[in-house]
Amino acid sequence: MPVKAEVGAELDSQCGRCHDATKHKVLTQDDKGRAKRCECLVCGAKHLWRKPTGKEDFVSKRKTKEQRAAEAAAKAKVEAAATFEAVIAEVADQEATDYSIRGSFSAGQRLRHKKFGEGVVTKVVPPGRIEVCFREGTRSLVMNR
């Protein structure tokens, strides 16, 4: 709720541009004498009066780009693991074939990769590529070279 203040008076307000509670000059007031619009004395931004909360509160509520990326990566990893478990269950009775660039593979075949571990061929993409579902996610690999 806005505070009572005369036009031209200085008061604290939360500045959207500064992301901090700074001193503002009251530009207009409502019919009850409360501050309505104000101008930041630091950056010059003009906006409605906002209850001051401070920079720490504003910044702590926002997630950084790294936090959002880490959350998305963790979610993708969980989804990939769930997909892998479903696919590997379908071919549990098959023996895994060692992957080689020179080898030929078909959809639904179980294979073992040196770096990515066990996986299942989900799709053959001509000419000479396969998509393989591993625990960490789907990879595109070369075959028949």
N, C-alpha and C positions, 0 to 999 in steps of 0.2 A: 504494500500500500504506500503510495507516495507520501512524502513528508510535507508539512506546511512550510512554504518559503515564498518570499517576495521575488518578483522579477528582478534579475540582476544580482541576487544573492548567490553566494558560493556554497555548495554542498557536495557530499560524496555521492557518486553514482557508479554503477558498473558500466564500463566502457566496452563496447563490442569490438572496437578496433584495437584498443590497448590490451584487452583481455585482463583488465585489472580494475580495482576500485580506485578512481582518481577524482580529483577536484573538478567540479563542473559549475558552470554559470547557468542559472535558471533563465530560460528564454520565455516560457509561457507557463501559466498556471490555470488550473481548472476553476470552476465556479465556487469551489469550497476553499480556495486559497492554497491548494496543494501543487507541488511542482509537477509539470506535465512534460514539457520539452526542455532539454538542456544541451549545453555545448561543452565538450571536454576541453579543459584548459591545457592539456598535454598535447593532444593530436588534432584538435579542432573539429572532431566529429560531432554532428548534431543528431540527437536521437531522443526517444522517450526516456524519462527517468527510470532507472532500474535499481532495485535494491542492491547495495554493494555486497559482494561476497568475497572478493579478493582473488588474486591470480592463482593461488595454490588450489582453491576449490575448483576453478574453471579448468585448469590443466589436469588435475587429478581425475576429472570425470571423463576426459577424452582418452581414447586409446591411440597409441602411436601406430604408425604405419607398420613397424616391426611386430607389434603385438597382434595386429589384425592379420598379418601374413603368417605368423606363427600359429594362430588359431585356425586359419584356413588350411595350413599344411597338416596340422594335427587331425583335423576333420577329414581331409582327403586320405590320410594314412589309415585311419580307422575304416573308412568306406572301402578302400582298396583291399584291406585285410579281410573284410567281410565278403567282398566279391571273390577274392582268392579262395577262401574257405568253401564257398558254395561251388566254385568251378572244380576245385581239386577233389571234392567229395564225389563228383560224377565220374572221375577217372581213377578212383582209389585203387582199383584192381589192376591197373596198367603198371608196367615197369617203366621207369623214366629212362629216356634216351639221352645220351650226352649231346649237347648242342655243338654244331660245327657249321661254319659258313658254307662248306661244301655239301652239307647234308640236305635232304629233302624231307619236308614235314607236312602234315595234313592237319586240318582243324580237328580239335578234340584230342590231339596227341600230347602226352605228358613228356616234358623234357627237363634236363638239368643243365643249368648255365653256370660257368665258373664264378661269375661275379654276382648274379642275381639269385642264384639258388634254383629251387624247383619251380616249374611253371607249367601252364597248359596253353597250347596254341588255340587261340580263339578265332583267328581269321587268317586266311591266306590271301595276300594282296599281290596279284600278278603285276609286273614280272619279278619274281624272286624276293618277295618280302613276306614276313609273317608278323602278326600281332600276338604277343604272348602275355598272359596274365600272370604276374608274379605277386608275391606278398606285398611289395612296396608300391605296386601299380602296374599298369600296362606299358609294355615296351614294344617298339617296332624293331625287328631283327632281320638280317639278310640271310638268304639261303640260296642254294644251287649256284654257287660261284666257282 
